Amino acid sequence: MSELPKILVSSVIRSTNRGDSHGGLYVVDLEKGSHEQVLDWKYDHINWDRGGGDRGLRGLVFYKGELYAAGARSIFVFDKNYNLVRQYRHNLLAGTHELFIYNDILFSISNEYDVIMTFDLKINQWIYGFQHTMGLPIAVFDTETPMIPDMDEKGDVIMDENDPTQPKWTMLPKEDTLHIDSVSVYNNWMFYSGSKADHLYALNLETQQHLALKLFFPFTHNAQPWKDGVAFNRSVESDTCYQVQNDLVKHWKTPAFPTPVKNYSYDDHARIGYTRGMVLTEDHVIVGTSPASVHAYSLDSDLPVQSVYLSDDVRNSVCGMCAIDPSEESHVKWSL
């Protein structure tokens, strides 16, 4: 079995006030069972809008020695010492979650618009996006002029009454029907799902062919291909699953926190065991939970092969994670 990786973990601290710590970044060495906090996220510019705003960082990915981290309405870029060096915004970027890089393109979620945005890392420019509103076909749009063709109830394009040879166009509507929270790309297929969805979707980036796999459980976090199937978290139910075709092959229950938990309240948003964040290797499914903890699973065991505890404060919850030195070998064994 392969060695456990060193990963970077983001957390968000719920129910905090301006000026307090709102989470941070942790380097977690799963092989050694150790961790170190490398960033305390409490900057003055944190946005306090709904859904947590910029409190806590979300999806994480490394690119050419820099860290790209999703805030609610920005992509933050940090240097190797975790100093904030720049950020990228877009007026459609609202409600980010996971990030993924494929062929020098950054894929970023904007769940308030049912959108996945793409950012060209070679020229530092937003290029195009995909909107998938439940019940409608995928719409591809230019981020400079975010307009999509009008559709009727059957999904057919409505033609412009003044020019029947052209579609009737409308500005991209604000929708949140899927609450997209996962995105990954393999072999030119983009995979995504959300906490309001009951499928893992796949879109071919060249042909626009669109497929859907029914998930064994609906309303997931972090759903993505792994080995011969799909791995996903169920945050509220506090578990992690591995599905092959239509069968549930493995079902890991998030373990109870081993010591007394601090700052728990029945009328608070913070939940014990809220399971979110995922890193996949050849042999391991690695997930996060609250109070901020990381668990590594293998197919050979129902219990974690390693657990690292970052905090005993229930408000401090893992949000995103990524491998610091990811393997170049793909852990996805199936193709479309």
C-alpha positions in Angstrom: 0.0 0.0 0.0 1.3 3.5 -0.9 2.5 5.9 1.7 0.1 8.4 3.1 0.6 11.9 1.7 1.3 15.3 3.2 -1.8 17.5 2.5 -2.9 21.1 3.0 -6.2 21.6 4.8 -8.4 24.7 5.0 -10.9 25.3 7.8 -13.7 27.7 8.6 -14.6 28.7 12.2 -18.3 29.3 12.4 -20.1 31.8 14.7 -17.1 34.2 15.0 -17.0 38.0 15.0 -15.0 40.5 12.9 -11.4 40.5 14.0 -11.5 36.9 15.3 -9.8 34.0 13.5 -12.1 32.6 10.8 -10.1 29.5 10.1 -6.8 28.9 8.5 -4.5 26.6 6.6 -2.9 23.5 8.1 -0.1 21.3 6.7 -1.0 17.8 7.8 1.6 15.0 7.5 -0.6 11.9 7.5 2.3 9.5 7.5 3.8 11.0 10.7 0.4 11.9 12.2 1.5 15.6 12.7 0.1 19.0 11.7 1.2 22.7 11.7 -1.0 25.7 11.2 0.6 27.9 8.5 -2.1 30.6 8.1 -4.5 32.3 10.5 -7.3 33.7 8.3 -8.5 36.9 10.1 -7.7 39.7 7.6 -9.6 43.0 7.7 -10.9 42.6 4.1 -12.9 39.5 4.9 -16.4 39.8 3.3 -19.2 39.2 5.7 -22.0 38.3 3.3 -24.4 35.3 3.6 -23.2 31.7 3.6 -20.1 32.5 5.6 -18.7 35.0 3.1 -14.9 34.9 3.0 -14.7 33.5 6.5 -12.5 30.5 6.1 -10.9 29.4 2.8 -12.4 26.6 0.7 -11.0 24.7 -2.3 -7.2 24.5 -2.6 -4.8 23.7 -5.4 -1.1 24.3 -6.1 0.2 25.6 -9.4 3.8 26.4 -10.2 4.9 27.0 -6.6 1.8 29.0 -5.6 -1.4 28.1 -3.8 -4.7 29.0 -5.3 -7.5 29.1 -2.6 -11.2 29.8 -3.1 -12.9 32.5 -1.0 -16.6 33.1 -1.4 -16.2 35.7 -4.2 -12.4 35.6 -5.0 -9.6 33.3 -6.0 -6.8 34.1 -3.6 -3.2 33.3 -4.5 -0.5 32.7 -1.8 3.3 32.3 -2.2 5.2 29.4 -0.8 5.3 31.0 2.7 1.5 31.4 2.6 1.5 35.2 2.2 -1.3 36.6 0.1 0.1 38.0 -3.1 -2.9 38.6 -5.3 -6.5 37.7 -6.0 -8.8 37.3 -9.0 -12.5 38.3 -9.0 -15.4 38.1 -11.4 -18.9 39.4 -11.0 -20.3 35.9 -11.6 -18.0 34.3 -9.0 -20.3 33.8 -6.1 -20.3 30.8 -3.8 -17.1 28.9 -4.5 -16.2 25.5 -3.3 -13.6 23.1 -4.9 -10.9 24.1 -7.4 -9.3 21.9 -10.0 -6.5 22.4 -12.5 -6.4 20.6 -15.9 -4.1 21.6 -18.8 -3.2 25.0 -17.2 -6.9 25.8 -16.8 -8.4 26.5 -13.3 -11.9 25.2 -12.8 -13.9 27.1 -10.1 -17.4 26.7 -8.9 -19.9 29.5 -8.6 -22.9 27.8 -7.1 -25.1 30.9 -6.8 -25.3 30.8 -10.6 -25.2 27.0 -11.1 -21.9 27.7 -12.9 -18.4 26.3 -13.3 -16.0 29.0 -14.4 -12.6 28.5 -16.1 -9.5 30.7 -15.7 -6.5 30.5 -18.0 -3.5 30.3 -15.7 -1.0 31.1 -18.6 -2.6 34.5 -19.3 -4.4 35.1 -15.9 -7.8 35.6 -17.6 -11.3 34.2 -17.2 -12.3 32.5 -20.4 -15.6 30.6 -20.4 -18.1 29.1 -18.1 -20.8 26.3 -18.0 -24.2 26.8 -16.5 -26.2 23.7 -15.5 -29.6 24.6 -14.1 -31.6 21.6 -13.1 -33.9 20.5 -15.8 -32.2 22.5 -18.6 -29.4 21.6 -21.0 -25.8 22.8 -20.3 -25.2 26.4 -21.5 -21.7 27.4 -22.4 -20.9 31.2 -22.2 -18.1 33.7 -22.7 -17.2 35.2 -19.3 -16.7 38.6 -21.1 -20.4 38.6 -22.3 -22.2 36.1 -20.1 -25.3 35.5 -22.2 -27.1 32.2 -22.9 -29.8 31.3 -25.5 -33.4 31.2 -24.2 -34.9 27.7 -24.0 -38.5 26.5 -23.9 -39.8 23.8 -21.6 -38.6 21.0 -23.9 -35.0 22.4 -23.9 -35.2 23.7 -27.4 -33.6 27.0 -28.3 -36.1 29.9 -28.8 -35.4 31.9 -31.9 -35.3 35.7 -32.1 -38.7 37.0 -33.4 -36.8 39.7 -35.2 -34.3 37.4 -36.8 -35.5 33.8 -37.0 -32.1 32.5 -38.0 -30.6 33.5 -34.6 -31.3 32.4 -31.1 -32.9 34.8 -28.6 -30.3 35.6 -26.0 -30.6 36.6 -22.3 -28.2 37.6 -19.6 -27.0 34.6 -17.4 -29.7 34.2 -14.7 -28.8 33.8 -11.1 -29.7 30.2 -10.1 -28.8 27.7 -7.4 -30.6 24.5 -8.3 -27.7 22.1 -7.8 -25.6 23.9 -5.2 -22.5 22.7 -7.0 -19.7 21.8 -4.6 -17.4 19.5 -6.5 -15.5 19.6 -9.8 -12.7 17.5 -11.3 -11.4 16.8 -14.8 -10.0 13.6 -16.3 -9.3 12.7 -19.9 -11.1 15.8 -21.1 -14.3 15.0 -19.1 -15.4 17.4 -16.5 -17.2 15.8 -13.5 -19.3 17.7 -11.0 -22.1 17.4 -8.5 -23.7 19.3 -5.6 -25.5 19.1 -2.3 -28.9 19.5 -4.1 -28.1 17.0 -6.8 -28.7 13.2 -6.9 -26.3 12.6 -9.8 -22.6 12.9 -10.7 -22.5 14.7 -14.0 -19.9 14.4 -16.7 -19.4 16.9 -19.6 -17.0 16.3 -22.5 -15.1 19.5 -22.9 -14.6 19.0 -26.7 -17.9 17.5 -27.9 -20.2 18.9 -25.1 -21.6 15.3 -24.6 -23.4 15.3 -21.2 -23.9 12.2 -19.1 -25.2 11.5 -15.6 -24.6 8.7 -13.0 -27.2 8.2 -10.3 -25.5 8.4 -6.9 -26.4 5.8 -4.3 -27.2 8.6 -1.9 -28.3 12.1 -3.1 -27.2 15.5 -1.8 -23.4 14.9 -1.4 -20.2 16.8 -1.0 -17.0 16.3 -3.0 -18.4 13.6 -5.4 -15.7 12.6 -7.9 -14.3 9.6 -9.8 -12.0 7.2 -8.0 -10.6 3.8 -9.1 -13.6 2.0 -10.8 -16.3 4.2 -9.3 -17.1 7.4 -7.4 -16.2 8.6 -3.9 -18.3 11.2 -2.0 -19.0 12.6 1.4 -22.4 13.1 3.1 -21.7 16.0 5.4 -24.8 16.0 7.6 -24.9 12.2 7.8 -21.2 12.1 8.8 -20.0 9.5 6.4 -18.0 8.8 3.3 -19.0 6.4 0.5 -17.4 4.5 -2.5 -19.8 3.5 -5.2 -19.1 1.3 -8.3 -21.8 1.6 -11.0 -25.0 1.3 -8.9 -23.6 -0.6 -6.0 -22.3 0.8 -2.6 -19.0 -0.9 -2.2 -17.7 0.9 0.9 -19.4 3.0 3.6 -17.1 4.7 6.2 -18.7 6.3 9.2 -16.9 9.4 10.5 -15.5 8.4 13.9 -16.5 10.2 17.0 -14.2 12.8 18.4 -11.9 11.2 21.0 -12.0 14.0 23.6 -14.6 16.4 25.0 -15.7 19.0 22.4 -15.5 22.7 23.1 -18.1 25.5 22.2 -21.0 23.2 21.3 -24.4 24.7 21.4 -27.8 23.3 20.3 -28.8 26.6 18.7 -25.6 27.2 16.8 -24.7 26.4 13.1 -21.6 24.4 14.1 -22.2 20.6 13.9 -20.1 17.7 15.3 -19.0 15.4 12.5 -19.8 17.6 9.6 -17.8 15.7 6.9 -16.4 17.7 4.0 -13.2 18.0 1.9 -11.5 15.1 0.1 -8.1 14.0 -1.3 -7.8 10.8 -3.3 -4.7 8.7 -3.8 -4.1 5.3 -5.3 -5.0 3.6 -2.1 -6.6 6.1 0.2 -9.7 8.3 0.6 -8.8 11.3 2.9 -11.6 13.4 4.3 -12.1 16.2 6.8 -14.7 16.9 9.5 -15.5 19.0 12.6 -14.1 19.6 15.1 -11.3 20.1 12.5 -9.9 16.6 11.9 -8.6 14.6 9.0 -9.2 10.8 8.5 -7.6 8.5 5.9 -9.5 5.4 4.8 -8.6 2.4 2.7 -10.8 -0.3 1.1 -9.3 -2.8 3.5 -10.8 -1.3 6.7 -14.0 0.2 8.0 -12.0 2.4 10.4 -9.5 5.1 9.5 -5.9 3.9 8.9 -4.9 7.3 10.3 -6.5 10.3 12.0 -5.0 13.7 12.8 -6.9 16.1 15.1 -6.3 19.8 14.4 -8.7 21.4 17.0 -11.2 20.4 19.7 -13.4 23.5 18.9 -16.6 22.3 17.1 -16.9 25.6 15.3 -13.6 24.9 13.5 -14.6 22.7 10.6 -12.5 21.4 7.7 -13.6 22.9 4.4 -11.1 22.0 1.6 -7.9 20.1 1.1 -5.3 19.1 -1.5 -2.2 17.1 -1.7 1.0 19.1 -1.4 3.0 16.8 -3.8 0.2 15.1 -5.8 1.1 11.9 -7.7 1.3 12.3 -11.5 -0.3 8.8 -11.8 -4.1 8.9 -12.2 -6.2 7.2 -9.6 -9.2 7.1 -12.0 -9.4 3.6 -13.6 -12.5 4.0 -15.7 -13.3 6.0 -18.9 -16.4 7.2 -20.8 
